[in-house]
């Protein structure tokens, strides 16, 4: 039996961020056919559904974006182009905070409402304050993309709420200096140390008292309340479609019928269909999504033969599985296995 570490397959990233990435590529002149090739995602799907995406899904889109643009530091560019409003209640809690210290505390507490793959901690002593990021799931070859995006987003938020560009910071990043390392200091405007254990932003203590020009106590209370509500909802499993997806993902090759799944959630099949429709999806779509993600995971992360993978996913006929897989990804199972990380 192959142990299935599905951390990279679990819903974790708010769909607004892949949407914004695609919008950025649209502005660069790329068409949807090129953007989504080999990703198993579609523009209409991203716009119409509100389920969180997995690291594997978003990573395929990130790799595609880097390949199309030829810009390895693309995360920095996209993070800098992301508006505060894109972060929902978290963004409003930031812009309404009283000072930079409160901004950092808000981000550390509520990052999970938008990006559940990391944890942030904020610590302060008599000399400085430090915001440190810890990966909950190994980000792998997308570590640099996501680190760049997070850093650029942080400075974009700070520039929005303060009267001057605060660059009295020191940055540490958890990867070795790439050939384009100069892009980091040029774009972030502060020293960057490569090869650290964790991503960290360190600020002198006096800077933490910098007031926010956009402070609004009433809005801040409302935004914090909304963030707490979203955090509790996510901790309870999120929307129904997301909870069903997790059930299917954790089913170890057992895929219940719609009627059986409805019984698990103590509702009638008709109610389940109606609730999923209100979330922009169907049970069969959720089932196909999970099977597709698991198929790619088995191909890229294990040595299981294609025939065995097909069997684990409920396909008695390997040729039927291969045809379905090619419809999902645009390549055969064996071609994906020969192309690391399924770059498409």
C-alpha positions as CSV (number, residue, x, y, z in Angstrom):
1,X,0.0,0.0,0.0
2,X,1.3,3.4,-1.0
3,X,1.0,6.1,1.7
4,X,-0.7,9.1,0.2
5,X,0.6,12.3,1.6
6,X,-2.0,14.6,0.2
7,X,-0.9,17.9,1.8
8,X,-0.2,19.5,-1.6
9,X,-3.6,18.4,-2.9
10,X,-5.8,19.8,-0.1
11,X,-7.7,23.1,-0.7
12,X,-5.5,25.9,0.7
13,X,-5.4,29.0,-1.6
14,X,-8.2,31.5,-2.2
15,X,-9.2,31.5,-5.9
16,X,-8.8,35.3,-6.2
17,X,-5.0,34.9,-6.4
18,X,-4.9,32.5,-9.5
19,X,-7.6,34.8,-11.0
20,X,-5.3,37.8,-10.6
21,X,-2.4,35.9,-12.0
22,X,-4.4,35.1,-15.1
23,X,-5.6,38.7,-15.4
24,X,-1.9,39.8,-15.2
25,X,-1.1,37.3,-18.1
26,X,-4.1,38.6,-20.1
27,X,-2.6,42.1,-19.7
28,X,0.7,40.8,-21.1
29,X,-1.2,39.6,-24.2
30,X,-1.5,35.9,-23.5
31,X,-4.7,34.0,-24.4
32,X,-6.5,31.5,-22.2
33,X,-5.5,28.6,-24.4
34,X,-1.9,29.3,-23.7
35,X,-2.3,30.2,-20.0
36,X,-4.2,27.1,-19.0
37,X,-2.5,24.5,-21.2
38,X,-1.7,21.5,-19.1
39,X,-3.0,23.0,-15.9
40,X,-6.5,21.3,-15.7
41,X,-7.9,24.7,-14.9
42,X,-10.1,27.0,-16.9
43,X,-10.8,30.7,-16.8
44,X,-14.6,30.2,-16.5
45,X,-14.0,27.7,-13.7
46,X,-11.9,30.1,-11.7
47,X,-14.4,32.9,-12.1
48,X,-17.5,30.8,-11.4
49,X,-16.3,28.7,-8.4
50,X,-15.4,29.9,-5.0
51,X,-13.6,26.8,-3.7
52,X,-10.0,27.1,-2.5
53,X,-7.4,25.6,-4.8
54,X,-4.7,23.2,-3.9
55,X,-0.9,23.9,-4.0
56,X,-0.7,21.4,-6.9
57,X,-3.3,23.2,-8.9
58,X,-1.9,26.7,-8.4
59,X,1.7,25.5,-8.9
60,X,0.8,24.3,-12.4
61,X,-0.5,27.7,-13.2
62,X,2.5,29.4,-11.6
63,X,4.9,27.3,-13.6
64,X,3.0,28.0,-16.7
65,X,3.1,31.8,-16.0
66,X,6.8,31.8,-15.5
67,X,7.4,29.7,-18.7
68,X,5.2,32.0,-20.8
69,X,6.7,35.3,-19.5
70,X,10.3,34.1,-19.2
71,X,10.3,36.0,-15.8
72,X,11.6,33.8,-12.9
73,X,10.9,36.6,-10.4
74,X,7.3,36.8,-11.6
75,X,6.0,36.4,-8.0
76,X,7.5,39.8,-7.1
77,X,5.7,41.4,-10.0
78,X,2.3,39.9,-9.3
79,X,2.5,40.6,-5.6
80,X,3.3,44.2,-6.3
81,X,0.3,44.5,-8.7
82,X,-2.2,43.0,-6.2
83,X,-4.5,45.7,-4.7
84,X,-5.5,45.7,-1.1
85,X,-9.1,45.0,-1.9
86,X,-8.1,41.6,-3.4
87,X,-7.4,40.3,0.1
88,X,-11.0,40.7,1.2
89,X,-11.7,41.3,4.9
90,X,-8.0,40.7,5.6
91,X,-7.1,43.6,3.4
92,X,-9.7,45.9,5.0
93,X,-8.4,44.9,8.5
94,X,-4.9,46.0,7.4
95,X,-5.8,49.3,5.9
96,X,-8.0,50.3,8.8
97,X,-5.4,49.3,11.5
98,X,-4.0,52.0,13.8
99,X,-0.3,51.4,13.2
100,X,2.2,49.1,11.5
101,X,2.5,46.9,14.6
102,X,-1.2,46.2,14.4
103,X,-0.9,45.5,10.6
104,X,1.7,42.8,11.3
105,X,-0.4,41.2,14.0
106,X,-3.5,41.2,11.8
107,X,-1.5,39.6,9.0
108,X,0.0,37.0,11.3
109,X,-3.3,36.0,12.8
110,X,-5.5,35.9,9.7
111,X,-3.2,34.8,6.8
112,X,-5.1,31.5,6.7
113,X,-8.3,33.1,5.4
114,X,-6.5,33.6,2.1
115,X,-3.4,31.3,2.1
116,X,-3.5,28.2,4.3
117,X,-0.1,26.7,3.3
118,X,1.9,28.8,5.8
119,X,1.8,30.1,9.3
120,X,3.0,33.6,10.3
121,X,4.3,34.6,13.7
122,X,5.1,38.1,14.9
123,X,7.6,38.6,17.7
124,X,8.9,41.8,19.2
125,X,11.8,42.7,21.6
126,X,13.4,45.9,22.8
127,X,15.2,46.4,19.5
128,X,13.0,45.0,16.6
129,X,10.0,43.2,15.4
130,X,10.0,40.2,13.2
131,X,7.4,38.6,11.0
132,X,8.4,35.0,10.3
133,X,6.8,32.5,7.8
134,X,6.7,28.8,8.4
135,X,5.7,26.4,5.6
136,X,2.9,24.0,6.7
137,X,3.4,22.1,3.4
138,X,6.7,21.9,1.5
139,X,6.3,24.5,-1.3
140,X,9.0,22.8,-3.3
141,X,10.0,24.4,-6.6
142,X,7.3,27.1,-6.1
143,X,9.0,28.4,-2.9
144,X,10.6,31.3,-4.6
145,X,7.5,32.3,-6.6
146,X,5.4,32.3,-3.4
147,X,8.0,34.0,-1.3
148,X,8.4,36.8,-3.9
149,X,4.6,37.3,-4.1
150,X,4.3,37.4,-0.3
151,X,7.1,39.9,0.1
152,X,5.9,42.2,-2.7
153,X,2.3,42.0,-1.3
154,X,3.6,43.0,2.2
155,X,5.4,46.1,0.9
156,X,2.4,47.0,-1.3
157,X,0.2,46.9,1.8
158,X,2.7,49.0,3.8
159,X,3.0,51.5,1.1
160,X,-0.8,51.9,1.0
161,X,-1.2,52.6,4.7
162,X,1.8,54.7,5.5
163,X,3.0,58.1,4.5
164,X,6.4,57.0,3.2
165,X,7.9,53.9,1.6
166,X,9.2,52.0,4.7
167,X,12.4,50.3,3.6
168,X,14.1,50.1,7.0
169,X,13.6,46.4,6.8
170,X,15.8,43.4,6.4
171,X,14.5,40.4,4.4
172,X,15.6,36.8,4.7
173,X,14.5,34.2,2.2
174,X,14.6,30.4,2.4
175,X,16.3,29.7,-0.9
176,X,19.8,30.2,-2.4
177,X,20.5,33.4,-4.4
178,X,19.4,32.9,-8.0
179,X,21.1,34.5,-11.0
180,X,18.4,37.3,-10.8
181,X,19.0,38.0,-7.1
182,X,19.5,41.7,-7.8
183,X,15.8,41.9,-8.7
184,X,14.9,41.4,-5.0
185,X,16.8,44.4,-3.6
186,X,15.8,46.6,-6.7
187,X,12.1,45.8,-6.3
188,X,11.8,45.6,-2.5
189,X,14.3,48.4,-1.8
190,X,15.9,46.8,1.2
191,X,18.7,44.3,2.0
192,X,17.9,40.7,1.2
193,X,19.7,37.7,2.7
194,X,19.4,34.4,0.8
195,X,19.7,30.9,2.1
196,X,17.9,31.5,5.4
197,X,15.9,28.8,7.3
198,X,12.6,30.8,6.9
199,X,11.2,33.8,5.2
200,X,11.4,36.7,7.6
201,X,10.9,40.5,7.6
202,X,12.7,42.3,10.4
203,X,11.9,46.0,11.3
204,X,13.5,48.4,13.8
205,X,11.2,48.8,16.8
206,X,10.5,52.5,16.2
207,X,9.1,51.7,12.8
208,X,6.4,49.6,14.3
209,X,4.8,52.7,15.8
210,X,4.3,54.3,12.4
211,X,0.7,55.3,12.2
212,X,-1.5,54.3,9.3
213,X,-3.0,57.1,7.3
214,X,-6.0,55.0,6.5
215,X,-6.8,54.1,10.2
216,X,-10.5,53.7,10.8
217,X,-11.5,52.2,14.2
218,X,-15.1,51.3,13.1
219,X,-14.0,49.6,9.9
220,X,-11.2,47.9,11.8
221,X,-13.6,46.3,14.2
222,X,-15.9,45.2,11.4
223,X,-13.1,43.8,9.3
224,X,-11.6,41.9,12.3
225,X,-15.1,40.4,13.0
226,X,-15.4,39.3,9.4
227,X,-11.9,37.7,9.5
228,X,-12.7,35.8,12.7
229,X,-15.9,34.5,11.0
230,X,-14.0,33.3,7.9
231,X,-11.3,31.7,10.0
232,X,-13.8,29.7,12.0
233,X,-15.6,28.7,8.9
234,X,-12.4,27.4,7.4
235,X,-11.4,25.6,10.6
236,X,-14.7,23.8,10.4
237,X,-13.9,22.6,6.8
238,X,-15.1,25.4,4.7
239,X,-17.9,25.3,2.1
240,X,-19.8,22.0,1.4
241,X,-18.0,21.4,-1.9
242,X,-14.7,21.8,-0.2
243,X,-15.6,19.4,2.6
244,X,-16.8,16.8,0.1
245,X,-13.6,17.2,-1.8
246,X,-11.6,16.5,1.3
247,X,-13.8,13.4,2.0
248,X,-13.1,12.1,-1.4
249,X,-9.3,12.9,-1.2
250,X,-9.1,11.0,2.1
251,X,-11.1,8.1,0.9
252,X,-8.1,5.9,-0.1
253,X,-9.6,4.9,-3.4
254,X,-13.2,4.5,-2.1
255,X,-15.5,6.8,-4.0
256,X,-19.1,6.8,-2.6
257,X,-22.1,7.5,-4.7
258,X,-23.9,10.8,-4.5
259,X,-26.5,9.1,-2.3
260,X,-23.9,7.7,0.1
261,X,-22.1,11.1,0.3
262,X,-25.4,12.9,1.0
263,X,-26.0,10.4,3.9
264,X,-22.6,11.2,5.3
265,X,-23.6,14.9,5.5
266,X,-27.1,14.1,6.9
267,X,-29.0,15.4,4.0
268,X,-31.0,14.1,1.0
269,X,-29.4,13.7,-2.4
270,X,-31.7,16.4,-3.7
271,X,-30.5,18.8,-1.0
272,X,-26.8,17.9,-1.7
273,X,-27.3,18.6,-5.5
274,X,-29.0,21.9,-4.7
275,X,-26.3,23.1,-2.3
276,X,-23.5,22.1,-4.7
277,X,-25.2,23.9,-7.5
278,X,-25.4,27.1,-5.4
279,X,-21.6,26.8,-5.0
280,X,-21.2,26.4,-8.8
281,X,-20.3,22.7,-9.0
282,X,-21.7,19.2,-9.2
283,X,-20.8,16.0,-7.4
284,X,-19.3,14.4,-10.5
285,X,-17.1,17.4,-11.1
286,X,-15.8,17.1,-7.5
287,X,-15.1,13.4,-8.1
288,X,-13.3,14.1,-11.4
289,X,-11.2,16.8,-9.7
290,X,-10.0,14.6,-6.9
291,X,-9.3,11.7,-9.3
292,X,-7.4,13.9,-11.6
293,X,-5.3,15.4,-8.8
294,X,-4.6,12.0,-7.3
295,X,-3.7,10.6,-10.7
296,X,-1.0,13.3,-11.3
297,X,0.2,12.9,-7.7
298,X,0.7,9.1,-8.1
299,X,2.5,9.6,-11.4
300,X,4.9,12.2,-10.2
301,X,5.4,11.2,-6.6
302,X,5.3,7.3,-6.7
303,X,6.6,4.5,-8.8
304,X,3.2,2.8,-9.1
305,X,2.6,1.4,-12.6
306,X,-0.1,3.2,-14.6
307,X,-2.3,0.1,-14.5
308,X,-2.1,0.1,-10.7
309,X,-2.9,3.8,-10.5
310,X,-5.9,3.3,-12.7
311,X,-7.1,0.6,-10.4
312,X,-6.7,2.7,-7.3
313,X,-8.8,5.4,-8.9
314,X,-11.6,3.1,-9.7
315,X,-10.8,2.5,-13.4
316,X,-11.0,-1.2,-14.3
317,X,-9.8,-0.5,-17.9
318,X,-6.4,1.2,-18.0
319,X,-7.0,2.4,-21.5
320,X,-10.1,4.2,-20.4
321,X,-8.1,5.8,-17.6
322,X,-5.4,6.9,-20.1
323,X,-8.0,8.5,-22.4
324,X,-9.6,10.3,-19.4
325,X,-6.2,11.4,-18.2
326,X,-5.3,12.8,-21.6
327,X,-8.5,14.8,-21.6
328,X,-7.7,16.2,-18.2
329,X,-4.1,17.2,-18.8
330,X,-3.5,17.1,-22.5
331,X,-0.8,14.4,-22.2
332,X,-0.8,10.7,-21.6
333,X,0.0,9.3,-18.1
334,X,3.4,8.1,-19.2
335,X,4.3,11.4,-20.9
336,X,3.5,13.3,-17.6
337,X,5.7,10.8,-15.7
338,X,8.6,11.6,-18.0
339,X,8.0,15.3,-17.7
340,X,8.8,16.3,-14.0
341,X,6.0,18.2,-12.2
342,X,3.7,17.9,-15.3
343,X,4.7,21.2,-16.7
344,X,2.4,20.8,-19.7
